[in-house]
Amino acid sequence: MAKVEHSNDGVTDSTGTYKIAVVDDHEEEICEVVLVESPFADCKEIKFGRDRGQVLLSSDAGISNSVRHANSLGFLRDEPLPGCEKLLKEYYGIGEEE
């Protein structure tokens, strides 16, 4: 399949949600969503693996509606938010003594 490139900028709202409209069916094309820039000075680090997501654009992919969702993307803060360490320990065991 030939690579087709098209760029369309999107901006998140106050909740971090963004919407990008795609017109027409794009058969087997895949949209790659990529982080570009954070508006927050203390939250600009881009971490590999959280910096992009892919979305299949075909309307004939067994998905019953036209809305597609990319994986969660995000920047890292310079300093963790209060309570993050506790959550990491609870969900992933990070920081626990072996």
DRENZA-642077 format. One record per atom (N, C-alpha, C): residue in one letter; atom name; x, y, z. Coordinates in Angstrom, 2 decimals. Example, Ala and Ser with C-alpha at 12.3 -4.5 7.8 and 13.67 -1.06 7.14 Angstrom:
// DRENZA-642077
(padren A N (13.19 -5.69 7.80)) (padren A CA (12.30 -4.50 7.80)) (padren A C (13.20 -3.30 7.80)) (padren S N (12.85 -2.25 7.08)) (padren S CA (13.67 -1.06 7.14)) (padren S C (12.90 0.03 7.87)) 
// end
This chain:
// DRENZA-642077
(padren M N (0.85 -1.17 0.00)) (padren M CA (0.00 0.00 0.00)) (padren M C (0.90 1.24 0.00)) (padren A N (0.57 2.21 -0.81)) (padren A CA (1.34 3.45 -0.89)) (padren A C (1.08 4.30 0.35)) (padren K N (2.09 5.00 0.77)) (padren K CA (1.96 5.88 1.93)) (padren K C (1.40 7.22 1.47)) (padren V N (0.30 7.64 2.09)) (padren V CA (-0.33 8.92 1.79)) (padren V C (-0.13 9.80 3.01)) (padren E N (0.37 11.00 2.79)) (padren E CA (0.57 11.90 3.92)) (padren E C (-0.34 13.11 3.80)) (padren H N (-1.00 13.39 4.90)) (padren H CA (-1.84 14.58 5.01)) (padren H C (-1.70 15.04 6.45)) (padren S N (-1.60 16.31 6.65)) (padren S CA (-1.45 16.83 8.00)) (padren S C (-2.65 17.69 8.35)) (padren N N (-3.16 17.50 9.56)) (padren N CA (-4.29 18.28 10.05)) (padren N C (-4.06 18.54 11.53)) (padren D N (-3.88 19.79 11.90)) (padren D CA (-3.63 20.13 13.30)) (padren D C (-4.91 20.05 14.12)) (padren G N (-4.78 19.54 15.32)) (padren G CA (-5.89 19.50 16.26)) (padren G C (-5.43 20.09 17.58)) (padren V N (-6.35 20.67 18.31)) (padren V CA (-6.04 21.28 19.61)) (padren V C (-7.00 20.69 20.64)) (padren T N (-6.47 20.37 21.81)) (padren T CA (-7.33 19.81 22.86)) (padren T C (-8.11 20.91 23.56)) (padren D N (-9.23 20.51 24.16)) (padren D CA (-9.98 21.44 24.99)) (padren D C (-9.45 21.35 26.42)) (padren S N (-10.14 21.95 27.37)) (padren S CA (-9.66 21.99 28.76)) (padren S C (-9.60 20.61 29.40)) (padren T N (-10.28 19.63 28.83)) (padren T CA (-10.25 18.27 29.38)) (padren T C (-9.22 17.39 28.70)) (padren G N (-8.52 17.92 27.70)) (padren G CA (-7.54 17.14 26.97)) (padren G C (-8.14 16.37 25.81)) (padren T N (-9.39 16.63 25.49)) (padren T CA (-10.08 15.95 24.41)) (padren T C (-9.91 16.71 23.10)) (padren Y N (-9.72 15.97 22.02)) (padren Y CA (-9.63 16.61 20.70)) (padren Y C (-10.50 15.84 19.72)) (padren K N (-10.92 16.53 18.68)) (padren K CA (-11.70 15.90 17.61)) (padren K C (-11.13 16.38 16.29)) (padren I N (-10.92 15.44 15.38)) (padren I CA (-10.46 15.78 14.04)) (padren I C (-11.40 15.09 13.06)) (padren A N (-12.07 15.88 12.24)) (padren A CA (-13.03 15.33 11.27)) (padren A C (-12.29 14.78 10.06)) (padren V N (-12.73 13.62 9.61)) (padren V CA (-12.19 13.00 8.40)) (padren V C (-13.37 12.80 7.45)) (padren V N (-13.27 13.36 6.26)) (padren V CA (-14.36 13.29 5.29)) (padren V C (-14.14 12.10 4.36)) (padren D N (-15.22 11.40 4.05)) (padren D CA (-15.22 10.27 3.12)) (padren D C (-14.56 9.04 3.72)) (padren D N (-14.70 7.93 3.00)) (padren D CA (-14.08 6.67 3.42)) (padren D C (-12.64 6.64 2.93)) (padren H N (-11.77 6.11 3.73)) (padren H CA (-10.36 6.04 3.37)) (padren H C (-9.89 4.59 3.32)) (padren E N (-10.81 3.69 2.96)) (padren E CA (-10.56 2.27 2.78)) (padren E C (-9.63 1.70 3.85)) (padren E N (-8.40 1.42 3.52)) (padren E CA (-7.49 0.80 4.49)) (padren E C (-6.45 1.78 5.03)) (padren E N (-6.71 3.06 4.93)) (padren E CA (-5.74 4.04 5.43)) (padren E C (-5.77 4.10 6.95)) (padren I N (-4.63 4.43 7.51)) (padren I CA (-4.49 4.56 8.96)) (padren I C (-4.08 5.98 9.28)) (padren C N (-4.75 6.56 10.25)) (padren C CA (-4.42 7.91 10.71)) (padren C C (-3.47 7.77 11.91)) (padren E N (-2.34 8.45 11.86)) (padren E CA (-1.42 8.44 12.99)) (padren E C (-1.53 9.79 13.69)) (padren V N (-1.89 9.75 14.97)) (padren V CA (-2.03 10.95 15.79)) (padren V C (-0.74 11.09 16.58)) (padren V N (-0.13 12.30 16.56)) (padren V CA (1.18 12.50 17.18)) (padren V C (1.15 13.75 18.05)) (padren L N (1.69 13.63 19.28)) (padren L CA (1.84 14.81 20.13)) (padren L C (2.84 15.77 19.50)) (padren V N (2.56 17.06 19.63)) (padren V CA (3.47 18.06 19.08)) (padren V C (3.99 18.99 20.16)) (padren E N (3.09 19.62 20.90)) (padren E CA (3.52 20.63 21.87)) (padren E C (2.52 20.74 23.01)) (padren S N (3.03 20.87 24.22)) (padren S CA (2.19 21.08 25.40)) (padren S C (2.12 22.57 25.71)) (padren P N (0.96 23.06 26.11)) (padren P CA (0.85 24.46 26.48)) (padren P C (1.35 24.75 27.91)) (padren F N (1.73 23.70 28.64)) (padren F CA (2.12 23.86 30.04)) (padren F C (3.63 23.76 30.20)) (padren A N (4.23 24.78 30.77)) (padren A CA (5.69 24.83 30.94)) (padren A C (6.21 23.68 31.81)) (padren D N (5.41 23.23 32.78)) (padren D CA (5.86 22.17 33.69)) (padren D C (5.38 20.78 33.27)) (padren C N (4.95 20.67 32.03)) (padren C CA (4.41 19.40 31.54)) (padren C C (4.68 19.27 30.05)) (padren K N (5.97 19.20 29.68)) (padren K CA (6.34 19.22 28.27)) (padren K C (7.08 17.97 27.79)) (padren E N (7.50 17.10 28.72)) (padren E CA (8.30 15.95 28.30)) (padren E C (7.45 14.95 27.52)) (padren I N (7.94 14.58 26.36)) (padren I CA (7.27 13.58 25.53)) (padren I C (7.94 12.23 25.79)) (padren K N (7.15 11.25 26.19)) (padren K CA (7.68 9.92 26.50)) (padren K C (7.32 8.97 25.37)) (padren F N (8.33 8.27 24.88)) (padren F CA (8.12 7.28 23.82)) (padren F C (7.06 6.28 24.26)) (padren G N (6.13 5.99 23.40)) (padren G CA (5.05 5.06 23.72)) (padren G C (3.77 5.76 24.11)) (padren R N (3.87 7.00 24.57)) (padren R CA (2.69 7.81 24.90)) (padren R C (2.59 9.00 23.97)) (padren D N (3.40 8.98 22.92)) (padren D CA (3.50 10.15 22.04)) (padren D C (2.70 10.03 20.75)) (padren R N (2.12 8.86 20.48)) (padren R CA (1.38 8.70 19.23)) (padren R C (0.39 7.54 19.32)) (padren G N (-0.58 7.57 18.44)) (padren G CA (-1.56 6.50 18.35)) (padren G C (-2.01 6.36 16.91)) (padren Q N (-2.56 5.20 16.57)) (padren Q CA (-3.03 4.95 15.21)) (padren Q C (-4.51 4.60 15.22)) (padren V N (-5.21 5.08 14.19)) (padren V CA (-6.64 4.85 14.06)) (padren V C (-6.94 4.38 12.64)) (padren L N (-7.63 3.26 12.50)) (padren L CA (-8.05 2.78 11.19)) (padren L C (-9.23 3.63 10.72)) (padren L N (-9.14 4.18 9.51)) (padren L CA (-10.15 5.12 9.03)) (padren L C (-11.27 4.47 8.22)) (padren S N (-11.14 3.25 7.82)) (padren S CA (-12.13 2.60 6.96)) (padren S C (-13.50 2.57 7.62)) (padren S N (-14.53 2.79 6.81)) (padren S CA (-15.90 2.68 7.33)) (padren S C (-16.39 1.24 7.21)) (padren D N (-15.59 0.37 6.62)) (padren D CA (-15.95 -1.03 6.43)) (padren D C (-15.01 -1.94 7.22)) (padren A N (-14.84 -1.63 8.51)) (padren A CA (-13.90 -2.40 9.34)) (padren A C (-14.61 -3.12 10.48)) (padren G N (-15.93 -3.28 10.36)) (padren G CA (-16.69 -3.96 11.40)) (padren G C (-17.03 -3.07 12.58)) (padren I N (-16.78 -1.78 12.46)) (padren I CA (-17.11 -0.83 13.53)) (padren I C (-18.44 -0.18 13.16)) (padren S N (-19.40 -0.20 14.07)) (padren S CA (-20.77 0.19 13.74)) (padren S C (-21.03 1.69 13.66)) (padren N N (-20.11 2.52 14.13)) (padren N CA (-20.34 3.96 13.99)) (padren N C (-19.11 4.65 13.41)) (padren S N (-19.23 5.94 13.18)) (padren S CA (-18.15 6.67 12.51)) (padren S C (-17.12 7.27 13.46)) (padren V N (-17.30 7.09 14.75)) (padren V CA (-16.36 7.65 15.73)) (padren V C (-15.22 6.66 15.96)) (padren R N (-13.99 7.16 15.93)) (padren R CA (-12.80 6.35 16.20)) (padren R C (-12.06 6.97 17.37)) (padren H N (-11.39 6.14 18.16)) (padren H CA (-10.65 6.63 19.31)) (padren H C (-9.19 6.20 19.20)) (padren A N (-8.30 7.15 19.40)) (padren A CA (-6.86 6.84 19.47)) (padren A C (-6.53 6.46 20.90)) (padren N N (-5.43 5.76 21.11)) (padren N CA (-4.96 5.48 22.46)) (padren N C (-4.69 6.80 23.18)) (padren S N (-4.71 6.76 24.50)) (padren S CA (-4.42 7.96 25.28)) (padren S C (-2.99 8.42 25.01)) (padren L N (-2.84 9.70 24.79)) (padren L CA (-1.53 10.31 24.59)) (padren L C (-1.29 11.23 25.77)) (padren G N (-0.04 11.57 26.04)) (padren G CA (0.18 12.49 27.14)) (padren G C (1.61 12.90 27.34)) (padren F N (1.78 14.06 27.90)) (padren F CA (3.09 14.60 28.28)) (padren F C (3.35 14.25 29.74)) (padren L N (4.62 14.22 30.12)) (padren L CA (5.00 13.98 31.51)) (padren L C (5.26 15.31 32.21)) (padren R N (4.77 15.39 33.44)) (padren R CA (5.01 16.59 34.26)) (padren R C (6.42 16.54 34.83)) (padren D N (6.97 17.71 35.12)) (padren D CA (8.29 17.79 35.75)) (padren D C (8.25 17.17 37.15)) (padren E N (7.18 17.42 37.88)) (padren E CA (7.00 16.88 39.23)) (padren E C (5.68 16.10 39.27)) (padren P N (5.69 14.89 39.82)) (padren P CA (4.45 14.11 39.89)) (padren P C (3.38 14.82 40.72)) (padren L N (2.14 14.58 40.38)) (padren L CA (1.03 15.12 41.16)) (padren L C (0.93 14.38 42.49)) (padren P N (0.42 15.03 43.53)) (padren P CA (0.23 14.34 44.81)) (padren P C (-0.67 13.12 44.60)) (padren G N (-0.31 12.02 45.18)) (padren G CA (-1.11 10.80 45.06)) (padren G C (-0.66 9.86 43.96)) (padren C N (0.20 10.32 43.05)) (padren C CA (0.64 9.46 41.94)) (padren C C (1.44 8.27 42.44)) (padren E N (2.33 8.49 43.39)) (padren E CA (3.16 7.40 43.90)) (padren E C (2.29 6.29 44.48)) (padren K N (1.27 6.68 45.23)) (padren K CA (0.36 5.70 45.83)) (padren K C (-0.35 4.90 44.74)) (padren L N (-0.83 5.56 43.70)) (padren L CA (-1.52 4.86 42.61)) (padren L C (-0.59 3.90 41.88)) (padren L N (0.64 4.33 41.61)) (padren L CA (1.60 3.46 40.93)) (padren L C (1.89 2.21 41.75)) (padren K N (2.02 2.39 43.05)) (padren K CA (2.26 1.24 43.93)) (padren K C (1.05 0.31 43.93)) (padren E N (-0.14 0.91 43.99)) (padren E CA (-1.37 0.12 44.06)) (padren E C (-1.62 -0.68 42.78)) (padren Y N (-1.43 -0.05 41.64)) (padren Y CA (-1.75 -0.71 40.37)) (padren Y C (-0.61 -1.52 39.79)) (padren Y N (0.61 -1.07 39.98)) (padren Y CA (1.74 -1.71 39.31)) (padren Y C (2.81 -2.25 40.25)) (padren G N (2.69 -2.00 41.55)) (padren G CA (3.70 -2.46 42.49)) (padren G C (5.01 -1.70 42.39)) (padren I N (4.99 -0.56 41.70)) (padren I CA (6.21 0.24 41.52)) (padren I C (6.60 0.86 42.85)) (padren G N (7.86 0.73 43.21)) (padren G CA (8.36 1.33 44.44)) (padren G C (8.28 0.40 45.64)) (padren E N (7.66 -0.75 45.48)) (padren E CA (7.56 -1.69 46.60)) (padren E C (8.85 -2.48 46.74)) (padren E N (9.19 -2.79 47.96)) (padren E CA (10.38 -3.61 48.24)) (padren E C (10.08 -5.05 47.85)) (padren E N (11.05 -5.72 47.25)) (padren E CA (10.87 -7.11 46.83)) (padren E C (11.21 -8.05 47.96)) 
// end
